[in-house]
Amino acid sequence: MTDLDGTLLHEEYNVKKSTADLIKDMQKSGIKVATATGRILRGVRFLKEDIGLNLDYYVLGNGSVVTDSDFNIIYKRSIDYKTIRALYDYLEKVSLKGFRNALTNENVYCLTGKPEKNKPFFHSAGIDEIENKEIVSFVVNYEGRDMKAIEEIAADMKQKFTGVEVFQNQHFIDVAPKGSSKAEGIKTVIEKLGDVKKLYTIGDSYNDIPMLQMTENSFTFQSSPDAVKDHAGAVVSDFDECIKKYVLK
């Protein structure tokens, strides 16, 4: 089970050929390969449709959605509008600048800031316009802000908003439905598979900690935050080293 951004991906929408080849080698040997990411369904389709990587499962929105290899939904949770509105108002009150996006399975609604031009599934929207949308994730960007202040805001959000899960990452605060995490999504995949002899997890950020804690076969990178390294079984240079040294050994 691998994180996507900063882990499996070489760039935002690119996987190195060596990495793609290793994934295919694992699958040929009978190893199931899945991703656990904060991205929504629309944000991972390119792996199969453009790159030709047919992963076995997708844990999306930090565990709010789980699909099979054909993107059929196995599991899904959402955040109610009342909570989204309260989160939005809270962020206004603490003056946390940066974009705020509300995500459905197929679309990203940019409540502040402008949508990226090269992403047709990004849309400008007011907070009132998403009232009837099925929101699976709420994302706040704080890049460039003082990390200590962000940690305090994230901790305060966890205390005030007990009906959701709050994850702090290196540049974002991710909010997921209550009971959702990458670890919980992985448990859903394990239940679907049945007999899982060994679980490997790899990720580079704070929201990967729950899945790193699931197994001693967990990995992160030399560039990862110390708090993430503390929960990993081993530290590697990149995804390829992890697979060559520990999985396909």
N, C-alpha and C positions, 0 to 999 in steps of 0.2 A: 504494500500500500504506500503510494508516494504522493507527497504534496506536488502541486503543479508549478506555480510561479516561484522562481528562485530555486527550484529543485529539479523537476523534470524538464522544464522549458529552458532553452538556451537564451531565447528572447521572448517577447510577449506572445508571439504566435509561431514560434519555431522550436523544433527539437533537433539536436545534433544528429547526424546520420549514425554516428557510433552509438548514441543512446537508443535510437530507434531500432538498430540492429540487435542490441542487447535485450530490448523488450521482446522482440520477435523470437530471439533465442530462448528466453525464459518460457514463453508460451509454447514453443515447440517441445520443450522438455516437460511440459505439463504444469508449469507454475502459472497460477492466476495472477494477473497484473491489473491493479486498479488504482484510481487516483482519488484523493480526498482533498478538496479545494474549497476556497471561499467563492469561487466562480459559480455562476448559474448555468443551467443547461445550454442556453444559447452560446455561452462563452467557451464551451468545450467541444462543440460539434466539429470544429475545424480539425481536431485531432484525427477523426475518422474520415471526414469528408474531404479534407484538403491534404493532409499529411499521409493518410493511409494507416494510421495506428488504430487498431481495433482493441481497445482496452476491454477487460471483462466486466468491470463495474465502475460506476461513478458515484462518489459521495460528494454532493454539491451543497453550496450555501452553508459551509461549516456543519454539515450533518442534517440540514433541514430537508434535503431531498436525496434519495438514492435511486439510481436507475441501473438497468442491465446494459449489456454491450450495444443493444439496439435503441437505447434511450427510452425504453419502456419504464415508467415510474413504478418502483416497488414500494416506496415509502415517501410521504411528504407531510411537512408541517408548515404552518404559516404564522405570521404575527398580525394581530388584529389592529385595525386602524387607530383605535383609541390609544393604544400603546405607542404606535408610530408617531402620532400627533404629540403625545406627551414627551417623547424623546426629542422631537424636533424643537419643541418649546423650551425644553431644558437646555439644549445646545445653544439656542438663542440667548438664554439667560446667562450662561457662562461665557458667552462670546467666543466660542470655539470656531474659528474661521476654517475655511476649506470646504470642499464639496460634500454634500450629503445626498446619497443615492438610495432610493428604495427599489429593491429588485424583485421581480417576479421570475418565473422559470425562463421566460423568453425575452424579457425587456428590462432595461435599466432606466428608471425615471430620475432625472437629475433635478433635485429640488432646489439646489443652489449651483451656480456655475453653469457653464455652457457644455452641451454634449460634444464629445469628440466627433469630428467630421467624418472620419473613416470608419465609424461604427454605427451602422444604420439602426441597430436595436437600442441605441441610447436616445432618450427623448427628454426635452425640457418639460417640466410639469410643476405646478404649484402643489403645495401640501394638500389642499382640498380636492385636487383632481385625482388623487390615488385612493380615495375613500373606499371605492368598490373593487380595488385591485387585490389579488391574492399575493401579498408580500411575503417572500420566503427569507429575506435578508435585508438588513439596513446597514449601510456602510458610511463611515465618516472618515474623511482624510484630514490628517493633521501635520503633514510633511512640513518641516521647517520650524515647528514649534518646539519649545523646551520640553524634553522628555520627562523630566520630573513633574512638571505641571500636567502633562498628559496622563501620567500614571495616577495622579491624584484624581483627575476627572474620571478616568476609567474605573477606579476603585469606588468613587462616589456613585457612578452609574450602576455598578453592581449592587450597591446597597439600596438605591432608590428604586431600581427597576427589577424587582425579583421575579417578575413574570416572563423574563427573557434571559438569554445567556449573553454575556458581554465578553468579547475577546479583544485584547490589545495586541496589535502586530507592530511591525517596525514603522509603518507609515499610516496605518489605519486603526480605527476601532470598529470591529464587526459586531453586529447584534443579530442573534439567531433566535428562533423560537425556543421556548422553555424545554429543557431536556435534550436539546440538540448540541452535538459536538462532533468532531471528526471521529472520535472514539465510538460514540453511539451509532454513527452511520456505519462504521466498520463492523460493529456487532450485528447489524442488520444483514450485512453481506455474509458474515460468518454463518448466521442462521440459515441463509439461503443456500449456502454451499454445503452445509452439513459438517462433514468431517474435515477439519483444517489441521494438518499435522504441524505446521510451523508458520508463524506470522512474522513478516518483516515490515517495518515502518521506517520511512525516511521523510524528514521535513526540516525547514530552516527557520521557522518563526514561532512566536508565542502560541498561536492557535494550533500548532502541531503538538504541543506538550501532551494533551490528553491521549493522543494516539501513540506517542513515544513511550508513555507510561504503561501501555498495554502489554509490552513484550520486552524481553532482554535483547532481542534482535532489532534494536532501534538505532537509527543513525541520524546524525546531523553533520554540519560542515564546520570547517575551521573558521569561517567567516560569520557563523551564527552567533547570536547573543549568548552570553555566559549562562543566562537562566535557561536557555534551551539546551545547551550542552550538558547542563547538570542532570537532565532527564534522559539523555541518550546513552545507549550502551556503548557506542563507539563514535569517534569523530573521523570523518573522511574528507578528502579534498573536493570530490564531486560525486554525482550520481553514478557515473561509469565505474569509478573505483569501488564504490559500495557493492555494485552488482558483481564485478569481476572477483573481488577479494572475499566477499562473504556469502553471496547467493549462488553464483555459478562456479563454485570452487571445486 
